[in-house]
């Protein structure tokens, strides 16, 4: 019963002429979505040597293959382009409803090219059942994300979801994120954060994308009976299981602290003395008195890992105060209170900044002696300063490496110019191999391995396996927190299109995604010599048995040589 969703299309937007056209989606790409589709488009249509903030960069917004269907927790969207932070290819993905809505309308991707002649001009992109239009948006220039989406919500149909660019993106700062609205289509708290793709969106003068799905229904699979049964069984099995993220990723704090991967004071230590007051359990405890609670960020999500955080008066403050944010804006800057981190998280969402890169940058500034450790009020003032475009604000907004240069401070933990996430490569060496070899630089979602007991001969395979599994997951539209395996994903693809998808085919897809990204980076000037971590990871030990990242070059290089597919490749769960 071959077939499945038909009439798929791609939106091409020319920001030089402020025009848009809709083209047919190539049939041979039907199993490509999200990250893999973004990589394919960028390799074909973007010069890897281009200026990331110039007209020749290409911004891709691509929902996953399963987005818009009834598959559980499958509506994520990938944002791709050449990163102004790393100078290489980048994909960052987000939850919320834009990915779901685009796919329900039959749009597999938005490809944005060119740049307005007037750098001060702002535009919006409207997408609905009547077509696609580029519209003037000068009235929204400089607006913070929440204020922007509130105004857009009053202007467009209530079903509409939004993708937006905050002031940091408009200022073309390399740590800028792309915001997506949540299931209620109001709060821009879901961010494709890493790699500075908000700066690419800002450089193209694109302030927002509005997607109105109207009364469209879920995409229909070729084999409805098999697809429906798969959705029902998968949901039942997940809800009967351990549900690792039932109280959100913030609950990981005690485990990370125990493993010496809850970095403190610019990663000079692997444990924070404030782990108890930064623990996500404190957030959960606040729900009874203040309100808030756990919710799903996108329609059809069964994980519900997003915590809605209220202030002491019971007013909404932020949502999805996650482990990475508690680590980088909290422990890494010696901030002791989760409530201060919640304020900082809201400010980053408002201005449009990656909380990981921003927390790492502020920690570098503190380490240089130019700000006191743990000074949360000063940090909040600094984030507001970023939106004003001051020199110090621009340094922080441009990321950790730029801040190191600004502060004349050499201790900057990063890989390929992107700051280290919470999971530290010194106790978790296989994860360090991922940071070295991933086309994305230091990105935990590229292939996280939380297993400090691995032996050196296992590092390369475990990293390669995780990178392939996560690339396939990020292409499917599934959230990594659902923890699907490649066998799970190919089963959903088979029912969606009514044809078998073999293990070999799904393995090829994941590997080809990585090869496309490595090829792009090669064209951008990257070589094997760039597959390294910065000096602090190599020289500054942490842990109960003090250790550094001391993995040999041979092991690191082996992770980029395709290995035979062992059985566990197809049964390993995606994780980020």
Secondary structure, DSSP 8 states (H G I E B T S, - for coil): ----S---EEEEEETTTTEEEEEE--GGGTT--HHHHHHHHHHHHS-TTS-TTSTT--EEEEE-TTTTSSSTT---EEEEEE-TTTSSEEEEEE-SSHHHHHHHTTEEEEEEE---SSTT--EEEEEETTEEEEEE-GGGTT--HHHHHHHHHHHS-TT-EEEEE-HHHHTT-TTB-EEE--TTS----EEE-TTSHHHHHHHTTEEEEEE--TT------SSHHHHHHHHHHHHHHHHHS--TTTT-GGGGHHHHHHTT-S-BTTTTBS--TTHHHHSHHHHHHHHHHH--EEE-SSTT-SS--EEEEE-TTS-EEEE---HHHIIIIIGGGT---HHHHHHHHHHHHHHTB-HHHHHHHHHHHHHTTSS-TT-HHHHHHHHHHHHHT-HHHHHHHT-HHHHHHHHT-----EETTEE--SS-TTT-HHHHHHHHHSTTSS-GGG-----TT--HHHHHHHHHHHHHHHHHHHHHT--GGG---HHHHHHHHHHHHTS---HHHHHHHHHHHHHHHHHHHHHTT--GGGS---HHHHH--BTTTTB-----HHHHHHTTS-----THHHH-----
